[in-house]
Amino acid sequence: MKQIISFEKEIPFKTMIGEITSISLEHTLAFENDTTILGDFIVSGSYKMTEASRLDEPFSYKVPVDIELTSSLEENSRRLEIENFTYEILDDEALLVKIDLLVEGLEKIVEEEESVEVLEEETEEVLHQEDSLLEQEPIVEEETIVEEVRESVLETEPITVLEEQAVIDAQESIDKVNSVTPLKEEIVEEKVVEVPPKEVINSIFSVFKDTEETFATYSVYILRQDDTIDEVLNRYGVSREEAAKYNQLEELKVGSKLILPTVISNE
């Protein structure tokens, strides 16, 4: 950075000024910090009160200086120098001095470097938080699956009081069967929260209405890459006709949920 800062100061004298016989300018200016310059200009010399006077009168005046730069300068590169100095007498009573001060130095870039460092630290912290979230495994409460299925069914299709009671009775029956003969571990892990289609709901209710001596449990199987529908049905002992009552078999694909009924006798 290179900047010229100009000053203009009117110095009043106690007596008349006929002639300036000598004059000099000195300064005590110095950097207080990276941006602040403090000190004084010292204007001194001698003058005659009249041009015919033989006696020279001395004078010395201090001009305070307080400069605040807009940029911070490197300590080892900054320099102050008086570039120009002129004066003139005003109405034989005052001395008007004009001073140009040269300020030089390299600008600091510390603040920008600190900003970059802070940004890098914040970025690392955000990435660390994202890694922590990715490492967390979702927790599924198996105990709430049946209740969520029941709530999904009720939200999907309005039912009557009798139908709702049938669902409650079916839930109690399922709980009794599970307490006597727990489902296989593979089947329990594959239970998901799924809203059955309307046809499945109606089929379930028709089973409740038409059957008095049996009740049914239902397993949900997720089709995998190498599965075929016939293999899955054979594994669970369910015929295609029975499975078709609860599923659209022609629309099943990898990732689809297959509802498999298991009828248990009360006898």
SELUM-51720 format. One line per 2 residues: for each residue x, y, z of C-alpha. Coordinates in Angstrom, 1 decimal. Layout:
! residues N
X Y Z ~ ...
END
This chain:
! residues 267
0.0 0.0 0.0 ~ 1.2 3.5 -0.8
-0.9 6.5 0.3 ~ -0.5 10.3 0.5
-2.3 11.9 3.5 ~ -2.5 15.7 3.3
-2.7 18.1 6.3 ~ -3.5 21.8 6.4
-3.1 23.8 9.6 ~ -3.4 27.5 10.4
-1.0 28.6 13.2 ~ -1.8 31.9 14.9
1.1 34.1 16.1 ~ 1.0 36.5 19.1
2.6 39.3 17.1 ~ 2.6 40.5 13.6
4.5 38.5 11.0 ~ 6.5 40.6 8.6
8.8 37.9 7.2 ~ 9.7 34.3 7.9
13.5 34.2 8.0 ~ 13.8 30.4 8.6
11.5 27.4 9.0 ~ 11.7 23.7 9.4
9.4 20.7 9.8 ~ 10.0 17.7 11.9
7.8 15.0 13.3 ~ 7.4 12.4 16.1
5.0 10.2 14.2 ~ 5.0 6.5 14.8
2.8 3.4 14.4 ~ 0.8 2.8 17.6
-0.4 -0.5 16.1 ~ -1.0 -2.0 12.6
-3.5 0.7 11.6 ~ -3.0 3.7 13.9
-0.4 6.5 13.6 ~ 0.1 9.0 16.4
2.5 11.9 17.1 ~ 3.1 15.5 16.2
4.4 17.7 13.4 ~ 6.8 20.3 14.8
7.0 23.5 12.8 ~ 9.8 25.8 14.1
12.0 28.6 12.8 ~ 12.4 32.4 13.2
10.6 35.5 11.8 ~ 10.7 39.3 11.8
7.7 41.2 13.1 ~ 8.3 43.7 10.3
10.3 43.6 7.2 ~ 12.5 46.5 8.5
13.1 44.8 11.8 ~ 16.7 43.6 12.5
15.7 41.1 15.2 ~ 14.7 37.6 14.5
12.0 36.1 16.8 ~ 12.0 32.3 17.3
8.8 30.2 17.1 ~ 7.9 26.6 17.5
4.5 25.0 17.2 ~ 3.2 21.4 17.5
0.5 20.0 15.3 ~ -1.1 16.9 16.8
-1.7 14.0 14.4 ~ -4.0 11.0 14.8
-4.4 8.8 11.7 ~ -6.4 5.6 11.4
-5.6 3.6 8.3 ~ -8.2 1.4 6.6
-5.7 -1.5 6.1 ~ -3.3 -3.3 8.5
0.4 -3.0 7.5 ~ 3.2 -5.5 8.1
5.5 -4.2 10.8 ~ 8.8 -4.6 9.0
7.5 -3.0 5.8 ~ 5.7 0.2 6.9
7.3 3.6 6.5 ~ 6.4 7.3 7.1
7.9 10.2 5.2 ~ 7.1 13.8 4.6
6.5 14.1 0.9 ~ 5.9 17.9 0.6
5.8 21.0 2.9 ~ 4.7 24.5 2.0
3.6 27.6 4.0 ~ 2.2 31.1 3.6
1.5 34.1 5.8 ~ -2.2 35.0 6.3
-2.9 38.7 7.0 ~ 0.4 39.2 8.8
-1.2 37.3 11.8 ~ -1.0 33.6 11.1
1.0 31.0 9.3 ~ -0.8 28.5 7.1
1.2 25.2 6.7 ~ 0.4 22.4 4.2
2.0 19.0 4.7 ~ 1.8 15.8 2.6
2.7 12.6 4.5 ~ 3.6 9.4 2.6
2.6 6.2 4.2 ~ 3.9 2.9 2.7
3.8 -0.8 3.7 ~ 2.6 -4.3 2.8
-0.9 -5.1 3.8 ~ -1.5 -8.0 6.1
-3.7 -11.0 5.1 ~ -3.8 -12.6 8.6
-7.6 -12.2 8.9 ~ -8.3 -14.0 5.6
-6.1 -16.9 6.6 ~ -7.8 -17.1 10.0
-11.2 -17.2 8.3 ~ -10.1 -20.1 6.0
-8.8 -22.0 9.0 ~ -12.1 -21.5 10.9
-14.1 -22.6 7.8 ~ -11.9 -25.8 7.5
-12.5 -26.6 11.2 ~ -16.3 -26.2 10.8
-16.3 -28.4 7.7 ~ -14.4 -31.1 9.5
-16.9 -31.0 12.4 ~ -19.9 -31.3 10.0
-18.3 -34.3 8.2 ~ -17.7 -35.9 11.6
-21.3 -35.5 12.6 ~ -22.5 -37.0 9.3
-20.2 -40.0 9.8 ~ -21.6 -40.5 13.3
-25.2 -40.4 12.0 ~ -24.4 -43.0 9.2
-22.9 -45.3 11.8 ~ -26.1 -45.4 13.9
-28.3 -48.4 13.1 ~ -32.1 -47.9 13.0
-33.9 -49.6 15.9 ~ -37.2 -51.4 15.2
-39.5 -52.3 18.1 ~ -41.1 -55.6 17.0
-43.7 -55.4 19.8 ~ -45.4 -52.4 18.0
-45.6 -54.0 14.5 ~ -49.1 -55.6 15.0
-50.5 -52.4 16.5 ~ -49.1 -50.2 13.6
-50.7 -52.6 11.1 ~ -54.0 -52.3 12.8
-53.8 -48.5 12.9 ~ -52.8 -48.4 9.2
-55.8 -50.6 8.3 ~ -58.2 -48.3 10.2
-56.7 -45.2 8.5 ~ -56.9 -46.7 5.0
-60.5 -47.9 5.0 ~ -63.4 -46.9 7.3
-64.9 -49.9 9.1 ~ -67.9 -50.6 11.2
-67.9 -51.3 15.0 ~ -68.4 -55.0 14.3
-65.4 -55.1 12.0 ~ -63.3 -53.3 14.5
-64.3 -55.8 17.2 ~ -63.4 -58.6 14.7
-59.9 -57.1 14.4 ~ -59.5 -56.9 18.2
-60.7 -60.5 18.5 ~ -58.2 -61.6 15.8
-55.4 -59.8 17.7 ~ -56.2 -61.7 20.9
-56.2 -65.0 18.9 ~ -52.8 -64.2 17.4
-51.4 -63.4 20.8 ~ -52.6 -66.7 22.2
-51.1 -68.7 19.3 ~ -47.8 -66.8 19.6
-47.7 -67.6 23.4 ~ -48.1 -71.3 22.7
-46.1 -71.7 19.5 ~ -43.7 -68.8 18.8
-43.2 -68.0 15.2 ~ -39.9 -69.1 13.6
-37.1 -66.5 14.0 ~ -36.9 -66.0 10.2
-40.6 -65.1 10.0 ~ -40.5 -62.7 13.0
-37.6 -60.8 11.4 ~ -39.5 -60.4 8.2
-42.6 -58.8 9.7 ~ -43.0 -55.2 8.4
-45.5 -52.5 8.8 ~ -47.6 -52.8 5.7
-51.1 -51.6 4.9 ~ -53.0 -54.5 3.3
-55.1 -53.8 0.2 ~ -58.8 -53.5 0.5
-59.4 -57.0 -0.9 ~ -57.1 -58.4 1.8
-59.0 -56.6 4.6 ~ -62.3 -57.9 3.3
-60.9 -61.4 3.0 ~ -59.7 -61.3 6.6
-63.1 -60.2 7.8 ~ -64.8 -62.9 5.8
-62.7 -65.5 7.5 ~ -63.8 -64.1 10.9
-67.4 -64.1 9.9 ~ -67.6 -67.6 8.3
-65.4 -69.5 10.7 ~ -66.3 -70.2 14.3
-64.1 -73.2 15.1 ~ -60.8 -71.9 13.7
-58.7 -68.8 13.7 ~ -55.7 -67.7 11.6
-52.3 -66.1 12.0 ~ -50.6 -64.3 9.1
-46.9 -64.1 8.2 ~ -45.4 -61.4 6.0
-42.6 -62.6 3.7 ~ -40.4 -60.2 1.6
-39.6 -61.6 -1.8 ~ -35.8 -61.8 -2.4
-33.8 -61.9 -5.6 ~ -33.7 -65.7 -6.1
-37.2 -66.5 -4.7 ~ -40.1 -67.9 -6.7
-43.7 -67.6 -5.5 ~ -44.2 -71.4 -5.7
-41.1 -72.1 -3.6 ~ -42.2 -69.6 -0.9
-45.8 -71.0 -0.8 ~ -44.5 -74.6 -0.5
-42.2 -73.5 2.3 ~ -45.1 -72.1 4.3
-47.6 -74.8 3.2 ~ -50.0 -72.4 1.5
-51.7 -73.1 -1.9 ~ -51.7 -70.5 -4.7
-55.6 -70.3 -4.4 ~ -55.3 -69.5 -0.7
-52.5 -66.9 -1.2 ~ -54.5 -65.3 -4.0
-57.2 -64.3 -1.5 ~ -54.7 -62.0 0.2
-52.3 -61.0 -2.6 ~ -52.2 -59.9 -6.2
-49.8 -62.7 -7.2 ~ -49.3 -61.5 -10.8
-48.0 -58.1 -9.5 ~ -45.4 -59.4 -7.0
-41.8 -58.7 -7.6 ~ -38.5 -58.5 -5.6
-39.1 -56.5 -2.4 ~ -42.9 -57.1 -2.5
-44.6 -58.3 0.7 ~ -46.4 -61.6 0.5
-49.1 -62.3 3.1 ~ -49.2 -66.0 4.1
-52.2 -67.2 6.1 ~ -51.9 -70.1 8.6
-55.1 -71.6 9.8 ~ -55.1 -73.2 13.3
-57.9 -75.3 14.7 ~ -59.4 -74.6 18.2
-59.9 -78.3 18.8
END
